[in-house]
Amino acid sequence: MNKKPLIYPYIPNSVPEIKKQMLSAIGAESIEEFYADIPDNLRLKGKMDLPEPFLAEYELKTHVETMLSKNRTAGEYTSFLGAGCYQHHVPAVCDEINQRGEFLTAYAGEPYDDHGRFQALFEYASMMGELLNMDVVNIPTYDGFQAAATAIRMASRITGRGEVLISRQINPAKLSKIEDYCGHDLELKLIDYDPATGQIDLAALRNNISANTAAVYFENPSYLGVIEIQGDEISTIAHDCGAIGVVAVNPITLGVLKPPVEYGADIVCGDIQPLGIHMQFGGGHAGFIATRDEEKYVMEYPSRLFGITPTAVEGEYGFGDVAYERTSFAVREKGKEWVGTAAALWGITAGVYLALMGPEGMQEIGETMMSRAKYAMVELNEIQGIKAPLFTAHHFHEFVVNFNQTGKKVVDINRALLEYEIFGGTDLSTQFPELGQSALYCVTEVHTKTAIDHLVKALKEVITK
């Protein structure tokens, strides 16, 4: 009858005295006042169907660890999954630096005082600019999906046009995000790919481009792993119609592949997760956008840009925002796009990775991945009923494996591979039904010859059962 109110140890304002003080400070009589505008028929009556809370820290820790123990991770199994989130070796120095108090903060990598953060992000942007051969690189967006959507909106604002052509060999999840960002006021058209090479169908591109096209967007390598060697032709087609070329790229490929600007790209975007950032169950991502140093591009960035400038002290430099008035931080209602919590910490982490690797390291890791992926493709293609790769074009570290001739479904093959402690490739049978029973396999520097041979042996056994 006299049960005390429950005070949650992890929620400070669950203490009755704190609640009372907060209500007093804002002049409210009760919490109910906050919900007065919500119609009664929309409000939940009664308690939510939730389990009772663990009030002791040890009990909570044990409960969470018990749930997590049901997972099988890429640290325990050999994983050939990729499709936008990649397993790479993360040097210890990346974690050491990004956990420093100057950078690791409670909100968005945004401490109340700058202890070198601006310089660290300037150095990150500078190294990314060198890698991309571009002049301007933004402070990271949430992920590569957002970066792609924002790049497209930038192109639309610059050209004043409302149509965007997008290569159809795109991750459906990324396309969904682009539709969320752009679909309400831009017309998005998908351009087909050549079924033999996997590259963009240039005839289809020419037939669909128009005077209303703001941008031609494609990825290199594509979601299906194909290296697009027609970049110059695609850029020419876009520019001849006054459109902007937007290219998404995996930055870890640029130690061996030409940066998109060298085949005509105007805006380059992508995800920096491969640069020293753990997979974190798909959550550790951040996106970049890069352009030439031209006012028409710079003033359309919605996100922050950091520059370097002399200070009043001779020989001393400062680091800070460039054209801050562009952003929604400066004027919320007039910002190019709304920009809130950013992924600055991951920009610092990627900067550490790039500084550690250097040009030679980036070339070496790129060559390593390409050679190991080639070995995997050759070995898999020797298995009866398997075609690897499905497309005739070149690949970097991802490729489509077709299982049509085995008579088995990818979902069943992947389920069987779990018995060998292997995560098989991403099932493409519903994403790209025209490819039949196909899967997207990924090989990185962490996949040794032994790991690839284990996959080959397992697949031989699985498809003959």
C-alpha positions as CSV (number, residue, x, y, z in Angstrom):
1,M,0.0,0.0,0.0
2,N,2.9,2.4,0.8
3,K,5.2,1.2,-2.0
4,K,7.9,3.7,-2.7
5,P,8.3,5.1,-6.2
6,L,10.8,3.3,-8.4
7,I,14.0,5.3,-8.9
8,Y,16.1,4.1,-11.9
9,P,19.8,4.3,-11.2
10,Y,20.5,5.2,-14.9
11,I,17.8,7.9,-15.2
12,P,18.6,10.8,-13.0
13,N,15.3,12.6,-13.4
14,S,13.4,9.5,-12.1
15,V,14.1,10.8,-8.6
16,P,10.9,12.5,-7.3
17,E,12.8,15.5,-6.0
18,I,14.5,16.1,-9.3
19,K,11.2,15.8,-11.2
20,K,9.6,18.4,-8.8
21,Q,12.5,20.8,-9.3
22,M,12.3,20.5,-13.1
23,L,8.6,21.1,-13.2
24,S,9.0,24.1,-10.9
25,A,11.7,25.5,-13.1
26,I,9.4,25.5,-16.2
27,G,6.3,26.5,-14.3
28,A,4.4,23.3,-14.9
29,E,2.1,21.7,-12.3
30,S,2.5,18.1,-13.6
31,I,4.0,16.0,-16.4
32,E,0.5,15.6,-17.8
33,E,0.7,19.2,-18.9
34,F,3.3,18.2,-21.5
35,Y,0.8,15.9,-23.2
36,A,-2.2,18.2,-23.1
37,D,-2.0,18.7,-26.9
38,I,-2.2,14.9,-27.7
39,P,-5.8,13.7,-28.2
40,D,-6.9,11.4,-25.5
41,N,-7.8,8.6,-28.0
42,L,-4.1,8.5,-29.2
43,R,-2.7,8.2,-25.7
44,L,-1.6,4.9,-24.2
45,K,-3.6,3.8,-21.2
46,G,-1.9,1.7,-18.7
47,K,1.6,0.3,-18.5
48,M,3.7,-0.6,-21.5
49,D,4.4,-4.3,-21.9
50,L,8.0,-4.2,-20.8
51,P,10.0,-6.5,-18.5
52,E,10.8,-5.4,-15.0
53,P,14.0,-3.3,-14.9
54,F,17.3,-4.6,-13.4
55,L,18.2,-2.1,-10.7
56,A,21.6,-3.6,-9.8
57,E,24.4,-2.9,-12.3
58,Y,25.8,-6.5,-12.0
59,E,22.4,-7.9,-12.9
60,L,22.0,-5.7,-15.9
61,K,25.5,-6.5,-17.1
62,T,24.9,-10.2,-16.8
63,H,21.5,-9.9,-18.6
64,V,23.0,-8.0,-21.5
65,E,26.0,-10.4,-21.8
66,T,23.7,-13.4,-21.8
67,M,21.8,-11.9,-24.8
68,L,25.0,-11.0,-26.6
69,S,26.3,-14.5,-26.2
70,K,23.7,-15.7,-28.6
71,N,25.4,-13.8,-31.4
72,R,28.0,-15.3,-33.7
73,T,30.3,-12.5,-34.8
74,A,32.8,-12.0,-37.6
75,G,35.4,-12.4,-34.9
76,E,34.3,-16.0,-34.3
77,Y,33.3,-17.0,-37.8
78,T,34.9,-16.3,-41.1
79,S,32.8,-13.7,-42.8
80,F,32.5,-13.1,-46.6
81,L,29.8,-10.5,-46.1
82,G,30.4,-6.9,-47.4
83,A,27.7,-5.0,-49.2
84,G,28.6,-1.7,-47.6
85,C,29.9,-2.7,-44.2
86,Y,33.4,-4.2,-44.4
87,Q,35.6,-6.3,-42.1
88,H,39.1,-4.7,-42.2
89,H,42.0,-4.8,-39.7
90,V,41.7,-1.8,-37.4
91,P,45.1,-0.7,-36.2
92,A,45.2,-0.3,-32.4
93,V,46.3,3.3,-32.7
94,C,42.9,4.2,-34.2
95,D,41.1,3.0,-31.1
96,E,43.7,4.5,-28.8
97,I,43.3,8.0,-30.4
98,N,39.5,8.0,-30.8
99,Q,39.1,7.1,-27.1
100,R,41.1,10.1,-25.8
101,G,39.1,12.5,-23.7
102,E,39.8,15.4,-26.1
103,F,37.8,13.6,-28.9
104,L,35.5,11.0,-27.2
105,T,32.7,13.1,-25.8
106,A,29.1,12.7,-24.8
107,Y,27.7,14.5,-27.9
108,A,28.7,14.1,-31.5
109,G,32.4,14.6,-31.1
110,E,31.6,18.2,-30.1
111,P,33.3,19.1,-26.8
112,Y,32.6,22.4,-25.1
113,D,36.2,23.4,-25.5
114,D,38.4,22.6,-28.5
115,H,41.5,20.5,-27.5
116,G,42.9,20.0,-31.0
117,R,39.6,18.6,-32.5
118,F,39.4,21.3,-35.2
119,Q,43.0,20.6,-36.3
120,A,42.5,16.9,-36.2
121,L,39.4,17.2,-38.5
122,F,41.3,19.7,-40.7
123,E,44.1,17.1,-41.1
124,Y,41.5,14.4,-41.8
125,A,39.9,16.5,-44.6
126,S,43.3,17.4,-46.0
127,M,44.4,13.7,-46.3
128,M,41.0,12.8,-47.7
129,G,41.5,15.6,-50.2
130,E,44.9,14.2,-51.2
131,L,43.5,10.7,-51.6
132,L,40.6,12.0,-53.7
133,N,42.6,14.6,-55.5
134,M,39.8,17.1,-54.5
135,D,40.1,20.5,-52.8
136,V,37.2,20.5,-50.4
137,V,36.1,17.7,-48.0
138,N,33.4,18.1,-45.4
139,I,33.2,17.1,-41.8
140,P,31.6,13.6,-41.9
141,T,27.9,13.0,-42.3
142,Y,26.1,10.1,-40.6
143,D,27.1,7.6,-43.3
144,G,27.7,7.1,-47.0
145,F,23.9,6.8,-47.6
146,Q,23.4,10.3,-46.3
147,A,26.4,11.6,-48.2
148,A,25.1,10.3,-51.5
149,A,21.6,11.8,-50.9
150,T,23.1,15.1,-49.9
151,A,25.5,15.2,-52.9
152,I,22.4,14.7,-55.1
153,R,20.6,17.5,-53.5
154,M,23.6,19.7,-53.9
155,A,23.7,19.0,-57.6
156,S,20.0,19.8,-57.8
157,R,20.4,23.2,-56.1
158,I,23.4,24.1,-58.2
159,T,21.7,23.3,-61.6
160,G,18.2,24.3,-60.6
161,R,17.0,21.0,-62.1
162,G,14.7,18.3,-60.7
163,E,15.7,15.0,-62.4
164,V,18.4,12.5,-61.3
165,L,19.7,9.5,-63.1
166,I,20.9,6.7,-60.9
167,S,22.7,3.5,-61.9
168,R,20.4,0.5,-61.0
169,Q,23.3,-1.5,-59.6
170,I,22.9,0.3,-56.2
171,N,22.3,-1.1,-52.8
172,P,18.5,-1.1,-52.3
173,A,18.9,0.2,-48.8
174,K,21.0,3.2,-50.1
175,L,18.4,3.8,-52.8
176,S,15.7,3.9,-50.1
177,K,17.7,6.5,-48.2
178,I,18.1,8.6,-51.4
179,E,14.4,8.3,-52.0
180,D,13.7,9.5,-48.4
181,Y,15.9,12.6,-48.9
182,C,15.1,13.4,-52.5
183,G,12.0,11.5,-53.7
184,H,9.5,14.1,-52.5
185,D,10.6,16.8,-55.0
186,L,13.1,15.2,-57.3
187,E,12.4,12.7,-60.0
188,L,14.7,9.7,-59.6
189,K,15.3,7.4,-62.7
190,L,17.2,4.2,-62.6
191,I,19.5,3.4,-65.5
192,D,20.1,-0.3,-66.3
193,Y,23.4,-2.1,-66.5
194,D,24.9,-4.4,-69.1
195,P,23.9,-7.9,-68.1
196,A,27.3,-9.3,-69.4
197,T,29.8,-6.7,-67.9
198,G,27.7,-5.3,-65.0
199,Q,28.7,-1.8,-66.1
200,I,26.3,1.0,-66.9
201,D,24.4,0.7,-70.2
202,L,25.6,3.8,-72.0
203,A,22.8,3.6,-74.6
204,A,20.2,3.6,-71.8
205,L,22.0,6.6,-70.2
206,R,21.9,8.6,-73.4
207,N,18.2,7.7,-74.0
208,N,17.2,9.0,-70.6
209,I,19.3,12.1,-70.0
210,S,17.6,15.4,-70.7
211,A,17.8,19.1,-70.2
212,N,16.1,18.6,-66.8
213,T,18.8,16.2,-65.5
214,A,20.6,17.6,-62.5
215,A,22.9,14.7,-61.9
216,V,24.1,11.4,-63.1
217,Y,24.9,9.2,-60.0
218,F,26.9,6.0,-60.1
219,E,29.3,4.1,-57.8
220,N,32.8,2.8,-58.5
221,P,33.1,0.0,-57.6
222,S,29.4,-0.6,-57.9
223,Y,27.3,-2.4,-55.2
224,L,27.7,-5.6,-57.3
225,G,31.5,-5.2,-57.1
226,V,32.1,-4.1,-60.7
227,I,34.8,-1.6,-61.5
228,E,33.2,1.0,-63.8
229,I,35.8,1.7,-66.6
230,Q,33.4,4.0,-68.6
231,G,33.7,6.9,-66.2
232,D,35.0,9.3,-68.9
233,E,32.1,8.5,-71.2
234,I,29.5,8.8,-68.4
235,S,30.9,12.2,-67.4
236,T,30.9,13.4,-70.9
237,I,27.3,12.4,-71.5
238,A,26.4,14.2,-68.2
239,H,28.3,17.4,-68.9
240,D,27.1,17.6,-72.5
241,C,23.6,18.0,-71.1
242,G,24.7,20.4,-68.3
243,A,24.3,17.8,-65.6
244,I,26.7,17.2,-62.7
245,G,28.5,13.9,-62.3
246,V,28.2,12.5,-58.8
247,V,30.3,9.4,-58.0
248,A,30.3,7.3,-54.9
249,V,33.6,5.6,-54.1
250,N,35.0,3.3,-51.5
251,P,38.0,5.3,-50.3
252,I,40.1,2.2,-49.6
253,T,40.2,1.5,-53.3
254,L,42.0,4.7,-54.1
255,G,45.5,3.4,-53.4
256,V,45.2,1.4,-56.7
257,L,42.2,3.0,-58.6
258,K,42.0,6.4,-60.1
259,P,40.0,8.9,-58.0
260,P,36.7,9.9,-59.7
261,V,37.8,13.4,-60.4
262,E,40.2,12.0,-63.0
263,Y,37.4,10.7,-65.1
264,G,35.2,13.8,-64.8
265,A,33.3,13.5,-61.4
266,D,32.2,16.9,-60.0
267,I,31.0,15.7,-56.6
268,V,32.5,12.6,-55.0
269,C,31.0,10.9,-51.9
270,G,31.2,7.7,-50.0
271,D,31.6,6.0,-46.6
272,I,34.7,6.1,-44.5
273,Q,33.9,3.0,-42.4
274,P,36.7,1.0,-44.2
275,L,39.3,3.5,-42.9
276,G,40.1,2.2,-39.4
277,I,36.5,2.0,-38.1
278,H,35.1,-1.3,-36.8
279,M,31.9,-2.7,-38.3
280,Q,30.0,-2.4,-35.0
281,F,27.0,-4.4,-36.2
282,G,26.5,-1.8,-39.0
283,G,26.5,1.2,-36.7
284,G,30.0,2.7,-37.1
285,H,29.7,4.6,-40.3
286,A,30.4,8.2,-41.5
287,G,30.1,9.7,-44.9
288,F,32.2,12.2,-46.9
289,I,31.5,14.6,-49.7
290,A,34.3,16.2,-51.8
291,T,34.4,18.8,-54.6
292,R,36.6,21.3,-56.3
293,D,37.3,24.6,-54.5
294,E,34.6,26.5,-56.5
295,E,32.1,28.8,-54.8
296,K,29.1,27.2,-56.5
297,Y,30.0,23.9,-54.8
298,V,31.3,25.1,-51.5
299,M,28.3,27.2,-50.8
300,E,26.0,24.3,-51.3
301,Y,27.6,22.1,-48.6
302,P,25.1,21.8,-45.7
303,S,27.7,20.4,-43.4
304,R,30.7,22.0,-41.7
305,L,34.0,22.7,-43.5
306,F,37.2,23.3,-41.6
307,G,40.0,25.5,-42.8
308,I,43.4,26.9,-41.6
309,T,44.2,30.5,-41.1
310,P,47.0,32.6,-39.5
311,T,46.4,34.1,-36.0
312,A,47.5,37.3,-34.4
313,V,50.5,35.4,-33.1
314,E,53.2,35.2,-35.8
315,G,53.9,31.6,-36.9
316,E,50.7,30.3,-35.2
317,Y,47.7,29.0,-37.0
318,G,44.1,28.5,-36.1
319,F,41.5,26.0,-37.4
320,G,37.8,26.6,-37.8
321,D,34.7,26.8,-39.8
322,V,34.6,28.0,-43.4
323,A,31.5,29.8,-44.7
324,Y,29.7,28.9,-41.5
325,E,26.7,30.9,-42.6
326,R,25.8,28.1,-45.0
327,T,24.9,25.7,-42.3
328,S,21.8,25.2,-40.2
329,F,24.0,25.7,-37.2
330,A,24.1,29.4,-38.1
331,V,20.5,29.9,-39.3
332,R,18.3,27.0,-38.7
333,E,15.4,28.1,-40.9
334,K,17.6,29.0,-43.8
335,G,20.1,26.1,-43.8
336,K,20.8,24.2,-47.1
337,E,19.7,21.1,-45.2
338,W,19.2,20.5,-41.6
339,V,22.4,19.4,-40.0
340,G,22.5,18.1,-36.5
341,T,24.6,15.5,-34.7
342,A,27.6,14.7,-36.9
343,A,30.1,11.8,-37.0
344,A,33.2,13.9,-36.2
345,L,34.8,11.2,-34.1
346,W,34.9,8.9,-37.1
347,G,36.5,11.6,-39.2
348,I,39.3,11.9,-36.6
349,T,39.6,8.0,-36.6
350,A,39.8,7.9,-40.4
351,G,42.5,10.6,-40.3
352,V,44.6,8.5,-37.9
353,Y,44.2,5.5,-40.3
354,L,45.2,7.6,-43.3
355,A,48.2,9.1,-41.5
356,L,49.4,5.6,-40.4
357,M,49.0,4.0,-43.8
358,G,50.4,6.8,-46.0
359,P,50.3,6.5,-49.9
360,E,52.4,3.3,-49.9
361,G,50.2,1.6,-47.3
362,M,47.0,2.4,-49.2
363,Q,48.5,1.0,-52.4
364,E,49.7,-2.1,-50.6
365,I,46.3,-2.8,-49.0
366,G,44.5,-2.3,-52.2
367,E,46.8,-4.6,-54.1
368,T,46.4,-7.2,-51.4
369,M,42.6,-7.2,-51.5
370,M,42.5,-7.3,-55.3
371,S,44.9,-10.3,-55.4
372,R,43.1,-12.2,-52.7
373,A,39.7,-11.5,-54.3
374,K,41.1,-12.8,-57.6
375,Y,42.3,-15.9,-56.0
376,A,38.9,-16.5,-54.4
377,M,37.1,-16.0,-57.7
378,V,39.4,-18.4,-59.6
379,E,39.1,-21.1,-56.9
380,L,35.3,-20.7,-56.6
381,N,34.8,-20.8,-60.4
382,E,36.4,-24.3,-60.4
383,I,33.6,-25.7,-58.4
384,Q,31.0,-27.5,-60.6
385,G,27.8,-25.5,-60.9
386,I,29.3,-22.2,-59.6
387,K,30.1,-19.2,-61.7
388,A,32.5,-16.6,-60.2
389,P,32.5,-13.8,-61.0
390,L,29.1,-13.6,-62.7
391,F,30.1,-10.4,-64.6
392,T,33.0,-10.1,-67.1
393,A,34.2,-6.7,-65.9
394,H,37.1,-6.2,-63.4
395,H,36.4,-6.3,-59.6
396,F,38.1,-4.9,-56.6
397,H,37.2,-6.9,-53.5
398,E,33.5,-7.8,-54.1
399,F,32.1,-10.0,-56.7
400,V,28.8,-11.8,-57.6
401,V,28.8,-15.6,-57.3
402,N,26.0,-17.4,-59.2
403,F,24.6,-20.7,-57.9
404,N,21.9,-21.4,-60.5
405,Q,23.5,-24.5,-61.8
406,T,23.8,-26.1,-58.4
407,G,20.0,-26.3,-58.0
408,K,20.2,-24.8,-54.5
409,K,19.1,-21.5,-53.1
410,V,21.5,-19.0,-51.6
411,V,19.5,-18.9,-48.4
412,D,20.0,-22.7,-48.0
413,I,23.7,-22.6,-48.9
414,N,24.3,-19.8,-46.4
415,R,22.5,-21.7,-43.7
416,A,24.6,-24.8,-44.4
417,L,27.8,-22.7,-44.3
418,L,27.1,-21.8,-40.7
419,E,27.9,-25.4,-39.8
420,Y,31.4,-24.6,-41.1
421,E,31.6,-21.4,-39.1
422,I,31.3,-19.3,-42.3
423,F,29.1,-16.4,-43.1
424,G,28.4,-16.7,-46.8
425,G,27.9,-13.8,-49.2
426,T,24.9,-11.4,-49.2
427,D,21.9,-13.0,-50.8
428,L,21.0,-11.0,-54.0
429,S,18.1,-13.2,-55.1
430,T,15.4,-10.8,-53.9
431,Q,17.4,-7.6,-54.4
432,F,18.3,-8.4,-58.0
433,P,16.0,-11.3,-59.1
434,E,17.3,-11.2,-62.6
435,L,20.6,-12.6,-61.3
436,G,18.8,-15.7,-60.1
437,Q,20.4,-17.5,-57.1
438,S,23.4,-15.2,-56.7
439,A,25.3,-13.9,-53.7
440,L,27.7,-11.0,-53.2
441,Y,31.0,-12.1,-51.7
442,C,33.6,-9.9,-50.2
443,V,37.3,-10.5,-49.6
444,T,39.5,-8.1,-47.7
445,E,43.1,-8.1,-46.3
446,V,41.8,-10.2,-43.3
447,H,41.0,-13.2,-45.5
448,T,44.0,-15.4,-45.7
449,K,44.6,-18.1,-48.3
450,T,43.6,-20.6,-45.6
451,A,40.3,-18.9,-45.0
452,I,39.5,-18.8,-48.7
453,D,40.4,-22.5,-49.1
454,H,38.2,-23.3,-46.2
455,L,35.3,-21.5,-48.0
456,V,36.0,-23.4,-51.2
457,K,36.1,-26.8,-49.4
458,A,32.9,-26.0,-47.5
459,L,31.0,-24.9,-50.6
460,K,32.0,-28.1,-52.5
461,E,30.6,-30.2,-49.7
462,V,27.5,-28.1,-49.3
463,I,26.4,-28.1,-52.9
464,T,26.9,-31.9,-53.3
465,K,24.8,-32.8,-50.3
